[in-house]
């Protein structure tokens, strides 16, 4: 009885892992992140605003991102600070919502939104305070106003106004998110060349390429899960 029960548990774990892992890719790159590409930019960007008026770009938004430690000295998690230039356009690129209820959250000038896994690792909930550790000396405390659905990496969302209020300086935007029309591979190459011709653009990344690379990694992991399922079935039969 215990042997068959253990084998059935392994089978359930195998099938559960397979279903949940494959859903992560679709949810993150289709439901949470809805932009099509992003540019890594530097302070030498001079003609990007003009290039954003092209017909193959539907919308764009400058973003300040910075990897830093969140939490306290006892519990620190490496996360990404995410500061959009225009709050009104954020929902066109990133969907902030409750995973269970589906309630949509809106980032305002004053509130702070963190992702679900980060909240779990820091053991905080709405109304609690977390610490943003910019470096060993510079640290700021913010109150968690909402916890949003997310499946890859950890994020803290702040407005540009909130960032300036904390740091006494405006954020320096180092990424440019894009919503584009559908393009073939040849059109993507032409588009990439046009963007990279600006000295202020360091690289361009397409979300579809990220999705495909993650899918390849997930498929190799799926092989391990299949072995687990088959082994559990054979063990149950024996």
C-alpha positions in Angstrom: 0.0 0.0 0.0 2.7 2.5 0.9 4.8 1.5 -2.1 1.9 2.1 -4.6 0.9 5.3 -2.7 4.5 6.6 -3.1 4.6 5.8 -6.8 1.2 7.5 -7.3 2.6 10.6 -5.5 5.6 10.7 -7.8 3.3 10.4 -10.8 1.2 13.3 -9.6 4.4 15.4 -9.0 5.7 14.6 -12.5 2.4 15.6 -14.2 2.0 18.6 -12.0 5.5 19.9 -12.7 5.1 19.4 -16.4 1.8 21.4 -16.5 3.0 24.2 -14.3 6.4 24.7 -15.9 5.0 24.9 -19.4 2.3 27.4 -18.3 5.0 29.7 -16.8 6.3 30.6 -20.3 2.9 31.4 -21.7 1.7 33.4 -18.6 4.9 35.5 -18.3 5.4 36.3 -21.9 1.7 36.7 -22.9 -0.3 37.7 -19.9 2.2 39.6 -17.7 4.7 41.1 -20.2 2.8 42.3 -23.2 5.5 44.4 -24.9 7.3 43.1 -28.1 10.9 44.2 -27.6 13.1 46.4 -25.6 16.3 48.4 -26.2 19.2 48.8 -23.8 20.1 52.4 -24.1 22.8 54.8 -22.7 23.1 58.6 -22.2 24.3 59.1 -25.8 20.9 58.5 -27.3 20.1 61.5 -29.4 17.6 60.5 -32.1 15.5 57.9 -30.5 12.4 60.1 -30.1 12.4 60.7 -33.8 12.8 57.0 -34.6 9.8 56.2 -32.3 7.5 58.0 -34.8 8.0 55.2 -37.4 4.9 53.4 -38.6 6.1 50.0 -37.3 6.1 51.2 -33.7 2.7 51.4 -32.1 3.9 52.6 -28.7 7.0 53.1 -26.6 8.0 53.9 -23.0 11.3 54.7 -21.4 12.2 52.6 -18.3 14.7 53.0 -15.5 15.8 49.6 -14.2 18.3 48.8 -11.5 19.2 45.5 -9.8 19.5 45.9 -6.0 19.0 44.1 -2.8 15.5 44.4 -1.2 14.6 43.6 2.4 16.6 43.8 5.6 20.0 42.7 6.8 18.5 39.4 8.0 16.5 38.7 4.8 17.8 40.1 1.5 16.6 39.3 -2.0 18.2 40.5 -5.2 15.5 42.2 -7.3 15.0 44.7 -10.0 13.7 48.2 -9.5 11.3 49.2 -12.3 10.5 52.9 -12.9 8.5 53.8 -16.0 8.6 57.3 -17.5 4.8 57.5 -18.2 2.4 55.8 -15.7 -0.5 56.1 -18.1 1.2 53.8 -20.6 2.5 51.2 -18.2 -0.5 48.9 -18.5 0.1 48.7 -22.3 3.5 47.0 -21.6 3.2 45.2 -18.2 0.0 43.8 -16.6 -0.1 44.3 -12.8 -2.8 42.2 -11.3 -3.7 39.8 -8.4 -3.0 36.2 -9.5 -6.0 34.8 -7.7 -8.7 37.4 -8.1 -7.5 39.0 -11.3 -7.9 42.4 -9.8 -6.0 45.0 -11.8 -3.5 47.3 -10.0 -2.6 50.7 -11.2 0.8 52.2 -10.4 0.4 55.8 -9.1 2.8 58.5 -8.2 2.7 57.5 -4.5 2.2 53.7 -4.3 4.6 50.8 -4.5 3.9 47.4 -6.1 6.0 44.3 -5.7 5.8 40.9 -7.3 4.3 37.9 -5.6 7.4 35.7 -5.1 9.4 38.6 -3.7 6.7 39.2 -1.2 6.8 35.6 -0.2 10.6 35.5 0.2 10.6 38.7 2.3 7.6 37.5 4.2 5.7 40.7 3.7 2.1 41.6 2.8 0.2 44.7 1.8 0.9 47.5 4.3 4.3 46.2 5.4 7.6 48.1 4.8 10.5 46.9 2.8 14.0 48.5 2.3 15.5 49.4 -1.0 19.3 49.0 -0.7 20.8 51.1 -3.5 24.3 50.4 -2.0 25.9 49.8 1.4 25.0 53.3 2.6 22.0 54.5 0.6 18.8 52.8 1.8 15.2 53.8 1.5 12.1 52.4 3.0 8.8 52.0 1.1 5.4 50.6 2.0 4.0 47.8 0.0 0.6 48.9 -1.5 -0.1 45.9 -3.8 1.4 42.5 -4.7 1.3 41.6 -8.4 1.4 38.3 -10.3 4.7 37.4 -11.8 6.6 34.2 -12.6 10.2 35.2 -13.6 12.5 37.3 -11.6 11.5 39.8 -8.8 10.4 43.4 -9.4 9.6 46.5 -7.4 7.5 49.1 -9.3 7.9 52.8 -8.5 6.8 55.9 -10.3 9.4 58.4 -11.5 7.9 60.9 -9.0 8.3 58.5 -6.1 11.9 57.7 -7.2 12.8 61.4 -7.3 11.2 61.9 -3.9 13.3 59.1 -2.4 16.6 59.8 -4.2 16.4 63.5 -4.7 17.2 63.0 -8.4 15.4 62.1 -11.5 15.8 58.5 -12.8 18.2 57.9 -15.7 16.3 55.8 -18.2 18.4 52.8 -19.5 15.7 50.8 -21.3 13.1 51.5 -24.0 10.1 49.2 -24.2 8.4 48.9 -27.6 5.1 47.7 -28.9 5.5 47.0 -32.6 3.5 45.7 -35.5 3.9 42.1 -36.5 7.2 41.6 -38.4 8.8 38.8 -40.3 12.4 37.7 -39.5 13.7 39.9 -42.4 11.8 42.9 -41.2 13.1 42.3 -37.7 16.7 42.4 -39.0 16.0 45.7 -40.8 14.3 47.1 -37.7 17.2 46.1 -35.5 19.7 47.7 -37.8 17.7 50.9 -37.8 17.6 51.0 -34.0 21.3 50.0 -33.5 22.5 52.7 -35.8 21.9 55.1 -32.9 25.0 55.4 -30.7 22.7 55.4 -27.6 21.4 51.9 -28.3 23.5 49.1 -26.9 21.3 46.2 -27.8 17.8 45.1 -28.8 16.0 42.1 -27.4 12.7 40.6 -28.7 10.3 39.1 -26.3 9.5 36.3 -28.7 13.2 35.3 -28.7 13.2 35.2 -24.9 10.1 33.1 -25.0 11.7 30.6 -27.4 14.9 30.3 -25.4 13.0 29.7 -22.2 10.8 27.2 -24.0 14.0 25.3 -25.1 15.2 25.2 -21.5 11.8 24.0 -20.3 11.7 21.2 -22.9 15.1 19.8 -21.6 13.6 19.9 -18.1 10.5 18.2 -19.4 12.7 15.2 -20.4 13.6 14.8 -16.8 10.0 14.9 -15.8 9.1 12.2 -18.4 11.8 10.0 -16.9 10.4 10.6 -13.5 6.9 9.7 -14.6 8.0 6.5 -16.5 10.2 5.4 -13.6 7.3 5.9 -11.1 5.0 3.9 -13.3 7.5 1.0 -13.7 8.1 1.0 -10.0 4.3 0.8 -9.3 4.0 -2.1 -11.8 6.9 -4.0 -10.1 
